Amino acid sequence: MSGKKTKYRFLFAGGGTGGHLFPAVAVAEKIRSFVPEAEILFVGTKSKIEGNVVPQLGYGFSSIWIKGFSRKFNAENLLFPVKLIVSIIQSIMISMKFKPKVAIGTGGYVSGPAIFGASVTGAKIILLEQNSYPGVTTRLLEKYADEIHISFDDSKKYFRDKEKLLLTGNPVRENLKLIQKEEAKKYFGLNPAKKTLLVLGGSLGARSINLAVASSVKRFEGSGIQVIWQTGKNDFEEFRNSESESTKVFPFIDRMDFAYSASDLLLARAGGITIAEILTLGVPCILVPSPNVAENHQHFNAKSLFDKDAAVFVSDTELKERIFSEVFSLINNDERLSVLHKNSLNLAKPNAAKIIAQNAIKYAEAL
């Protein structure tokens, strides 16, 4: 794993969800573009998204036993202390073998043992926090960090050591760029002249968003509004029959660059990666925070944008009642869409991956 004698050895830890994994991938890609000889190792769990995605991208991958602590009681919670201890030992052994110069943690429970293990072996520690309200893992690892990159100015008040904080933004992969709107709408088989709503509920699906869209999809069609609807794989079979000439239904959308480009308005959850993408591209959006995430961080993410007039905020419980009126009034108001677009771009941090990669490289060169 560490046969090549290079000082550019970087360990990444963060997974469980795409929101933790893809910012790490964005930084890893940028490091590799600057230093092609860099050795990069991801640490995660085999059963989660990183176990499939990381090897496909051509990076090294080592797994540890850790699993998250469920907020609802289950028998596996009893094993958590054992899994944590074993994962810390596994992480220390991985770092002793790989000898990372810099370890970059992007959150999620897998970051805890992996970043602690790297710190024990003398690696410089960089943490990334995607959410307005920092996750428990980031807060626990704060004392080991050399620097912490945050995505929201609101996050500063939750950290003790303000000197470690850098308002850098959430890294977004370089291939995410807008194309010409007419071309993008044609890609989905839609009318280039009609207003288009993009609905995203995540890779698995957001049940309440899907139910709300299903209840109003005929009204959207009757009002001349087209819909690109990612249901998530869990709900696709139930809602696929809503497909029509003006409503396109998908379990998952691979070409998000085309989806964002085709849309005049986005309806989505408020996860960190979604926030970073819509700010980078200036996509006008209605955010519906999930009530089922740890520490209610999507509420804080959405509120941060709403307070700066960069997004519309609708609560999960009110969505079904408000969805049609909110979408119809906003998507047909070009002036309001323009304000949301401009305010989003003002909050964007498009150079986040570059800044973090450059800092990591400097640490590696200094050791």
C-alpha positions in Angstrom: 0.0 0.0 0.0 2.9 2.4 0.7 5.5 0.8 -1.6 6.1 4.1 -3.5 8.4 6.4 -1.7 6.5 9.6 -2.0 5.9 12.3 0.6 2.4 12.9 -0.9 0.4 10.4 1.1 -3.2 11.3 2.0 -5.8 9.4 3.9 -9.4 10.3 3.5 -12.2 9.3 6.0 -15.8 10.1 5.5 -18.8 8.1 4.3 -22.0 6.4 5.1 -23.7 8.9 2.8 -22.8 10.7 -0.4 -22.9 13.9 1.5 -19.8 12.9 3.4 -18.1 10.9 0.6 -18.3 13.2 -2.4 -16.6 16.2 -0.8 -13.7 13.9 0.0 -13.7 12.7 -3.6 -13.7 16.3 -4.9 -10.6 17.1 -2.8 -8.9 13.8 -3.7 -9.4 14.6 -7.5 -7.9 18.0 -7.0 -4.9 16.7 -5.1 -4.3 14.2 -7.9 -4.5 16.9 -10.5 -1.8 18.9 -8.7 0.3 16.0 -7.7 -0.2 13.0 -10.0 2.1 10.8 -8.0 0.2 11.2 -4.7 -0.9 8.1 -2.9 -4.5 8.3 -1.7 -6.2 5.9 0.6 -9.9 6.1 1.7 -11.0 4.5 4.9 -14.7 3.5 5.3 -17.1 0.6 5.7 -17.7 -2.0 3.0 -21.5 -2.0 3.4 -22.0 1.8 2.7 -21.7 3.9 -0.4 -17.9 4.3 -0.1 -17.4 0.6 -0.3 -18.8 0.6 -3.9 -17.9 4.1 -5.2 -14.2 4.5 -4.1 -12.8 1.3 -5.7 -14.6 2.2 -9.0 -12.9 5.6 -8.9 -9.5 3.9 -8.7 -8.5 4.9 -5.2 -7.2 2.6 -2.5 -9.8 1.5 0.1 -9.5 0.0 3.6 -12.5 -0.9 5.6 -13.1 -0.8 9.4 -15.8 -2.4 11.5 -17.5 0.8 12.8 -21.3 1.3 12.4 -23.3 4.3 13.5 -25.1 4.5 16.8 -28.9 4.3 16.1 -31.0 6.9 17.8 -33.7 4.3 18.2 -32.8 1.4 20.4 -31.7 -1.8 18.7 -29.6 -4.7 19.7 -26.7 -3.5 17.5 -26.3 -0.5 19.8 -25.0 -2.9 22.5 -22.1 -3.8 20.2 -21.2 -0.1 19.5 -18.5 0.2 22.2 -16.8 -3.0 21.0 -17.0 -1.9 17.3 -15.6 1.5 18.2 -12.6 0.0 20.1 -11.9 -2.5 17.3 -12.2 0.2 14.6 -9.8 2.5 16.5 -7.2 -0.4 16.6 -7.9 -1.1 12.9 -7.4 2.6 12.0 -4.1 2.8 13.9 -2.8 -0.3 12.1 -3.9 1.1 8.7 -2.1 4.4 9.4 1.0 2.7 10.7 1.2 0.8 7.4 0.1 3.6 5.0 2.0 6.4 6.9 -0.2 9.3 5.8 1.3 12.7 5.9 -2.2 14.3 6.0 -5.6 12.8 7.0 -8.7 14.5 5.8 -12.0 13.8 7.6 -15.3 14.8 6.0 -17.7 13.6 8.7 -19.9 10.7 9.4 -19.2 8.1 12.1 -16.4 6.4 10.1 -14.3 9.6 10.4 -13.9 9.3 14.2 -11.7 6.2 14.5 -10.0 6.7 11.1 -8.9 10.3 11.8 -8.0 9.5 15.5 -5.8 6.6 14.2 -4.1 8.9 11.7 -3.4 11.5 14.4 -1.8 8.9 16.6 0.7 8.2 13.9 1.6 11.9 13.5 -0.5 12.9 10.4 -1.6 16.5 10.0 -5.4 16.6 10.4 -7.8 18.6 8.2 -11.6 18.4 8.9 -14.4 19.4 6.6 -17.9 20.3 7.9 -20.6 20.4 5.3 -23.5 21.5 7.6 -24.5 24.7 9.3 -24.8 22.8 12.6 -21.6 20.7 12.9 -21.9 17.0 13.3 -20.9 15.3 16.5 -17.9 13.6 14.9 -16.4 16.9 13.8 -17.0 18.4 17.3 -15.3 15.4 18.9 -12.3 15.6 16.5 -11.8 19.3 16.9 -9.0 19.1 19.3 -6.9 16.8 17.0 -7.4 19.1 13.9 -4.8 21.5 12.5 -7.5 23.2 10.5 -11.3 22.9 10.1 -13.0 24.0 6.8 -16.6 25.1 7.3 -19.3 25.7 4.7 -21.5 28.2 6.7 -20.5 31.3 8.6 -23.2 30.2 11.2 -21.0 27.2 12.1 -18.4 29.3 13.9 -20.2 29.7 17.1 -20.3 25.9 17.7 -16.5 25.5 17.8 -14.1 26.3 20.7 -10.9 27.1 18.8 -11.9 29.8 16.3 -8.3 30.0 15.0 -8.6 26.6 13.3 -11.6 27.6 11.3 -11.6 28.5 7.6 -14.8 29.5 5.8 -13.9 27.6 2.6 -17.2 26.0 1.5 -18.2 22.5 0.7 -16.1 20.9 -2.2 -18.0 20.2 -5.4 -16.6 17.9 -8.1 -15.3 19.8 -11.1 -17.5 18.1 -13.7 -20.6 19.9 -12.3 -21.1 22.7 -14.8 -24.2 24.2 -16.4 -24.9 23.8 -20.0 -27.3 25.6 -22.4 -30.9 25.3 -20.9 -32.6 24.4 -24.2 -30.1 21.6 -24.9 -30.6 20.2 -21.4 -34.4 20.2 -21.7 -34.1 18.4 -25.0 -31.9 15.8 -23.3 -34.8 14.9 -21.1 -37.3 15.0 -24.0 -39.0 18.1 -22.7 -40.3 21.3 -24.4 -37.5 23.9 -24.3 -40.1 26.7 -24.1 -41.8 25.5 -20.9 -40.9 26.1 -17.3 -39.4 23.1 -15.7 -39.3 21.9 -12.0 -36.6 19.6 -10.9 -37.5 17.4 -7.9 -34.7 15.7 -5.9 -35.2 13.6 -2.8 -31.8 11.9 -2.6 -30.7 8.5 -3.9 -33.1 6.5 -1.7 -36.0 8.9 -1.9 -37.8 11.4 0.3 -41.2 9.9 1.0 -43.0 13.2 1.9 -41.6 15.0 -1.2 -42.7 12.2 -3.5 -46.2 12.1 -2.0 -46.5 15.8 -2.4 -45.4 15.8 -6.0 -47.7 12.9 -6.8 -50.6 14.9 -5.4 -49.9 17.9 -7.6 -48.3 16.5 -10.7 -51.5 16.7 -12.8 -52.0 20.3 -11.7 -48.4 21.1 -12.7 -49.1 19.6 -16.2 -52.3 21.5 -16.5 -50.5 24.8 -15.7 -47.8 24.2 -18.3 -45.1 23.2 -15.8 -42.8 20.3 -16.8 -41.3 18.1 -14.1 -38.0 16.1 -13.9 -38.6 13.9 -10.9 -36.0 11.8 -9.1 -38.0 9.6 -6.8 -35.1 7.6 -5.4 -34.9 3.8 -5.9 -37.2 2.9 -3.0 -40.2 4.8 -4.4 -39.7 4.5 -8.1 -42.0 1.6 -8.8 -44.8 3.4 -6.9 -44.6 6.6 -8.8 -43.3 5.6 -12.3 -46.8 5.6 -13.7 -46.8 9.4 -13.3 -44.5 9.6 -16.3 -46.0 11.6 -19.2 -44.9 13.9 -22.1 -44.2 16.7 -19.6 -43.2 14.6 -16.5 -40.1 12.5 -16.5 -39.6 10.1 -13.6 -36.3 8.5 -12.7 -35.1 6.4 -9.7 -31.8 8.2 -9.9 -30.3 10.9 -12.2 -26.7 10.3 -13.3 -26.3 13.5 -15.3 -26.9 16.1 -12.6 -25.3 18.7 -14.8 -28.1 18.3 -17.3 -30.8 18.1 -14.6 -29.7 21.4 -13.0 -29.3 23.1 -16.4 -32.8 22.0 -17.5 -34.5 23.3 -14.4 -36.0 26.7 -13.7 -36.7 25.8 -10.1 -35.5 23.0 -7.8 -37.5 21.3 -5.0 -35.1 19.3 -2.7 -33.9 18.3 0.7 -31.3 20.5 2.4 -28.3 18.1 2.7 -24.8 19.6 2.6 -23.9 18.4 -0.9 -27.2 19.6 -2.4 -26.6 23.0 -0.8 -23.1 23.2 -2.2 -24.2 22.3 -5.7 -27.1 24.8 -5.9 -24.9 27.6 -4.5 -22.1 26.9 -7.0 -24.6 26.9 -9.9 -27.0 29.5 -8.6 -30.1 27.3 -8.9 -33.3 28.9 -7.5 -34.7 26.4 -5.0 -37.4 25.5 -2.5 -35.7 23.6 0.3 -37.7 21.1 2.4 -35.4 19.9 5.3 -35.7 16.2 6.2 -36.9 15.8 9.8 -35.2 12.4 10.0 -31.5 13.3 10.1 -29.1 13.5 12.9 -29.1 16.7 15.0 -31.7 18.3 12.6 -28.8 19.7 10.5 -30.9 20.1 7.3 -33.2 22.6 9.1 -30.1 24.7 10.0 -28.7 24.4 6.4 -32.0 25.6 4.9 -32.5 28.4 7.4 -29.0 29.7 6.6 -29.9 30.1 3.0 -33.5 31.4 3.8 -32.1 34.1 6.1 -29.9 35.4 3.2 -32.8 35.2 0.7 -31.0 32.5 -1.3 -33.8 29.9 -1.0 -37.4 29.4 -0.1 -38.0 27.3 3.0 -41.0 25.0 3.4 -41.3 22.6 6.3 -41.9 18.9 5.7 -45.3 18.9 7.4 -46.6 21.8 5.3 -45.2 20.7 1.9 -48.2 18.7 0.6 -50.6 21.6 1.3 -48.2 24.3 -0.1 -46.4 22.6 -2.9 -48.5 23.7 -5.9 -49.0 27.4 -4.8 -45.3 27.8 -3.9 -44.0 26.2 -7.2 -46.6 27.9 -9.4 -46.0 31.4 -8.0 -42.2 31.1 -7.9 -41.5 29.4 -11.2 -43.5 32.1 -13.1 -41.9 35.0 -11.3 -38.7 35.6 -13.3 -37.7 38.6 -11.1 -37.9 36.5 -7.9 -36.0 33.6 -9.6 -33.2 36.1 -10.6 -32.9 37.3 -7.0 -32.6 33.8 -5.6 -30.0 33.0 -8.4 -27.9 36.0 -7.6 -28.0 35.6 -3.8 -27.1 31.9 -4.2 -24.1 32.7 -6.3 -23.0 35.3 -3.7 -22.8 32.6 -1.1 -21.0 30.1 -3.3 -17.5 29.0 -2.6 -16.5 27.4 -5.9 -12.8 27.1 -5.1 -13.3 25.0 -1.9 -11.8 21.8 -3.3 -8.8 23.7 -4.7 -8.1 25.5 -1.4 -8.3 22.4 0.7 -6.2 20.4 -1.7 -3.5 23.1 -1.7 -3.4 23.3 2.1 -3.1 19.5 2.3 -0.3 19.4 -0.1 1.6 22.2 1.8 1.3 20.1 5.0 2.7 17.1 3.2 5.6 19.0 1.8 6.4 20.5 5.2 6.7 17.1 7.0 
